Amino acid sequence: MLLAVLLLTSGQALAMPSLEYERTRIQTSLYTTHFSPRDEHNNQQDLVGVEVHDIARWFAGTAWFKNSFDQPTWYFYAGREFPFWQPSDTLEVRGKLTGGLIRGYKGEFRDKIPFNRYGIAPALLPSVGVRWERLDADLILFGAAGAMVTLGVSF
């Protein structure tokens, strides 16, 4: 449903990746909150991520962070950006959708994310964000568990 809304709002067809390099983005987490907070939850993720984007708005990335239970975690993903509003060449409001694999929820916390039976789980993360010149800020929803604000720079 969210993907359909993003596609309709963007006014673009879901074109295949062009594999023509456009930019690289490095990002970090600024703020995290859990919708049902518990004492055991970590809200300081220390995320470090890198994305490589093509000119058709497809991208691939990887991120390292401390998960909700303070365990080192990796997210390997691919995704697409969907522009909502672009009043100028330097300012854009857009949605993003990533899909990939998460590794790092272990031990007693293994079952805190769905389908993590073997230590690697699928993930689908929607976000909305704004890009101004080389800076990006995103609000990422991680399921029904919470949300994270990230800040990135592209070069």
Contacts in CASP RR format, 6 or more apart in sequence:
PFRMAT RR
TARGET T0000
AUTHOR 0000-0000-0000
METHOD contacts of the structure
MODEL  1
MLLAVLLLTSGQALAMPSLEYERTRIQTSLYTTHFSPRDEHNNQQDLVGV
EVHDIARWFAGTAWFKNSFDQPTWYFYAGREFPFWQPSDTLEVRGKLTGG
LIRGYKGEFRDKIPFNRYGIAPALLPSVGVRWERLDADLILFGAAGAMVT
LGVSF
2 97 0 8 1.000
2 126 0 8 1.000
3 97 0 8 1.000
6 82 0 8 1.000
6 95 0 8 1.000
6 97 0 8 1.000
6 126 0 8 1.000
7 13 0 8 1.000
7 14 0 8 1.000
7 82 0 8 1.000
9 82 0 8 1.000
9 84 0 8 1.000
10 82 0 8 1.000
10 83 0 8 1.000
10 84 0 8 1.000
12 57 0 8 1.000
12 82 0 8 1.000
12 83 0 8 1.000
14 80 0 8 1.000
15 56 0 8 1.000
16 56 0 8 1.000
17 54 0 8 1.000
17 56 0 8 1.000
17 58 0 8 1.000
18 54 0 8 1.000
18 55 0 8 1.000
18 56 0 8 1.000
18 58 0 8 1.000
19 54 0 8 1.000
20 54 0 8 1.000
20 55 0 8 1.000
20 56 0 8 1.000
21 52 0 8 1.000
21 53 0 8 1.000
21 54 0 8 1.000
21 55 0 8 1.000
22 53 0 8 1.000
22 54 0 8 1.000
22 55 0 8 1.000
23 52 0 8 1.000
23 53 0 8 1.000
23 154 0 8 1.000
23 155 0 8 1.000
24 50 0 8 1.000
24 51 0 8 1.000
24 52 0 8 1.000
24 53 0 8 1.000
24 154 0 8 1.000
24 155 0 8 1.000
25 50 0 8 1.000
25 51 0 8 1.000
25 52 0 8 1.000
25 53 0 8 1.000
25 59 0 8 1.000
25 136 0 8 1.000
25 152 0 8 1.000
25 153 0 8 1.000
25 154 0 8 1.000
26 48 0 8 1.000
26 49 0 8 1.000
26 50 0 8 1.000
26 152 0 8 1.000
26 153 0 8 1.000
26 155 0 8 1.000
27 47 0 8 1.000
27 48 0 8 1.000
27 49 0 8 1.000
27 50 0 8 1.000
27 51 0 8 1.000
27 63 0 8 1.000
27 136 0 8 1.000
27 138 0 8 1.000
27 150 0 8 1.000
27 151 0 8 1.000
27 152 0 8 1.000
27 153 0 8 1.000
28 46 0 8 1.000
28 47 0 8 1.000
28 48 0 8 1.000
28 49 0 8 1.000
28 150 0 8 1.000
28 151 0 8 1.000
28 152 0 8 1.000
29 45 0 8 1.000
29 46 0 8 1.000
29 47 0 8 1.000
29 65 0 8 1.000
29 148 0 8 1.000
29 149 0 8 1.000
29 150 0 8 1.000
30 149 0 8 1.000
30 150 0 8 1.000
30 151 0 8 1.000
31 43 0 8 1.000
31 148 0 8 1.000
31 149 0 8 1.000
32 43 0 8 1.000
32 44 0 8 1.000
32 45 0 8 1.000
32 146 0 8 1.000
32 147 0 8 1.000
32 148 0 8 1.000
32 149 0 8 1.000
33 43 0 8 1.000
33 146 0 8 1.000
33 147 0 8 1.000
33 148 0 8 1.000
34 41 0 8 1.000
34 43 0 8 1.000
34 68 0 8 1.000
34 145 0 8 1.000
34 146 0 8 1.000
35 144 0 8 1.000
35 145 0 8 1.000
35 146 0 8 1.000
35 147 0 8 1.000
36 145 0 8 1.000
37 43 0 8 1.000
40 68 0 8 1.000
40 69 0 8 1.000
41 68 0 8 1.000
41 69 0 8 1.000
42 66 0 8 1.000
42 67 0 8 1.000
42 68 0 8 1.000
42 69 0 8 1.000
42 70 0 8 1.000
44 66 0 8 1.000
45 65 0 8 1.000
45 66 0 8 1.000
45 67 0 8 1.000
45 148 0 8 1.000
46 65 0 8 1.000
46 66 0 8 1.000
47 63 0 8 1.000
47 64 0 8 1.000
47 65 0 8 1.000
47 148 0 8 1.000
47 150 0 8 1.000
48 63 0 8 1.000
48 64 0 8 1.000
48 65 0 8 1.000
49 61 0 8 1.000
49 62 0 8 1.000
49 63 0 8 1.000
49 64 0 8 1.000
50 61 0 8 1.000
50 62 0 8 1.000
50 63 0 8 1.000
51 59 0 8 1.000
51 60 0 8 1.000
51 61 0 8 1.000
52 59 0 8 1.000
52 60 0 8 1.000
52 61 0 8 1.000
53 59 0 8 1.000
53 81 0 8 1.000
53 154 0 8 1.000
57 80 0 8 1.000
57 81 0 8 1.000
57 82 0 8 1.000
57 83 0 8 1.000
58 78 0 8 1.000
58 79 0 8 1.000
58 80 0 8 1.000
59 78 0 8 1.000
59 79 0 8 1.000
59 80 0 8 1.000
59 81 0 8 1.000
60 77 0 8 1.000
60 78 0 8 1.000
60 79 0 8 1.000
61 76 0 8 1.000
61 77 0 8 1.000
61 78 0 8 1.000
62 74 0 8 1.000
62 75 0 8 1.000
62 76 0 8 1.000
62 77 0 8 1.000
63 74 0 8 1.000
63 75 0 8 1.000
63 77 0 8 1.000
64 72 0 8 1.000
64 73 0 8 1.000
64 74 0 8 1.000
65 73 0 8 1.000
65 75 0 8 1.000
66 72 0 8 1.000
66 73 0 8 1.000
67 73 0 8 1.000
67 104 0 8 1.000
67 105 0 8 1.000
67 109 0 8 1.000
68 109 0 8 1.000
68 112 0 8 1.000
68 145 0 8 1.000
69 105 0 8 1.000
69 109 0 8 1.000
69 112 0 8 1.000
71 104 0 8 1.000
71 105 0 8 1.000
71 106 0 8 1.000
71 109 0 8 1.000
72 104 0 8 1.000
73 102 0 8 1.000
73 103 0 8 1.000
73 104 0 8 1.000
73 105 0 8 1.000
74 102 0 8 1.000
74 103 0 8 1.000
74 104 0 8 1.000
75 100 0 8 1.000
75 101 0 8 1.000
75 102 0 8 1.000
75 123 0 8 1.000
76 100 0 8 1.000
76 101 0 8 1.000
76 103 0 8 1.000
77 98 0 8 1.000
77 99 0 8 1.000
77 100 0 8 1.000
77 101 0 8 1.000
77 123 0 8 1.000
77 125 0 8 1.000
78 98 0 8 1.000
78 99 0 8 1.000
78 100 0 8 1.000
79 96 0 8 1.000
79 97 0 8 1.000
79 98 0 8 1.000
79 99 0 8 1.000
80 96 0 8 1.000
80 97 0 8 1.000
81 94 0 8 1.000
81 95 0 8 1.000
81 96 0 8 1.000
82 94 0 8 1.000
82 95 0 8 1.000
82 96 0 8 1.000
82 97 0 8 1.000
83 92 0 8 1.000
83 93 0 8 1.000
83 94 0 8 1.000
83 95 0 8 1.000
84 93 0 8 1.000
84 94 0 8 1.000
84 95 0 8 1.000
84 128 0 8 1.000
85 92 0 8 1.000
85 93 0 8 1.000
86 92 0 8 1.000
86 93 0 8 1.000
90 132 0 8 1.000
90 133 0 8 1.000
91 130 0 8 1.000
91 131 0 8 1.000
91 132 0 8 1.000
92 130 0 8 1.000
92 131 0 8 1.000
92 132 0 8 1.000
93 128 0 8 1.000
93 129 0 8 1.000
93 130 0 8 1.000
94 128 0 8 1.000
94 129 0 8 1.000
94 130 0 8 1.000
94 131 0 8 1.000
95 126 0 8 1.000
95 127 0 8 1.000
95 128 0 8 1.000
95 129 0 8 1.000
96 126 0 8 1.000
96 127 0 8 1.000
96 128 0 8 1.000
96 129 0 8 1.000
96 138 0 8 1.000
97 124 0 8 1.000
97 125 0 8 1.000
97 126 0 8 1.000
97 127 0 8 1.000
98 123 0 8 1.000
98 124 0 8 1.000
98 125 0 8 1.000
98 127 0 8 1.000
99 122 0 8 1.000
99 123 0 8 1.000
99 124 0 8 1.000
99 125 0 8 1.000
100 122 0 8 1.000
100 123 0 8 1.000
100 124 0 8 1.000
101 120 0 8 1.000
101 121 0 8 1.000
101 122 0 8 1.000
101 123 0 8 1.000
102 113 0 8 1.000
102 116 0 8 1.000
102 120 0 8 1.000
102 121 0 8 1.000
102 122 0 8 1.000
102 123 0 8 1.000
103 119 0 8 1.000
103 120 0 8 1.000
103 121 0 8 1.000
104 119 0 8 1.000
105 112 0 8 1.000
105 113 0 8 1.000
105 116 0 8 1.000
105 119 0 8 1.000
105 121 0 8 1.000
106 119 0 8 1.000
110 116 0 8 1.000
110 117 0 8 1.000
110 119 0 8 1.000
113 121 0 8 1.000
113 123 0 8 1.000
114 121 0 8 1.000
115 121 0 8 1.000
115 122 0 8 1.000
123 142 0 8 1.000
125 140 0 8 1.000
125 141 0 8 1.000
125 142 0 8 1.000
125 143 0 8 1.000
126 140 0 8 1.000
126 141 0 8 1.000
127 138 0 8 1.000
127 139 0 8 1.000
127 140 0 8 1.000
127 141 0 8 1.000
128 138 0 8 1.000
128 139 0 8 1.000
129 136 0 8 1.000
129 137 0 8 1.000
129 138 0 8 1.000
129 139 0 8 1.000
130 136 0 8 1.000
130 137 0 8 1.000
131 154 0 8 1.000
134 153 0 8 1.000
134 154 0 8 1.000
134 155 0 8 1.000
135 151 0 8 1.000
135 152 0 8 1.000
135 153 0 8 1.000
135 154 0 8 1.000
136 150 0 8 1.000
136 151 0 8 1.000
136 152 0 8 1.000
136 153 0 8 1.000
136 154 0 8 1.000
137 149 0 8 1.000
137 150 0 8 1.000
137 151 0 8 1.000
137 152 0 8 1.000
138 149 0 8 1.000
138 150 0 8 1.000
139 147 0 8 1.000
139 148 0 8 1.000
139 149 0 8 1.000
140 147 0 8 1.000
140 148 0 8 1.000
140 149 0 8 1.000
140 150 0 8 1.000
141 147 0 8 1.000
142 148 0 8 1.000
END
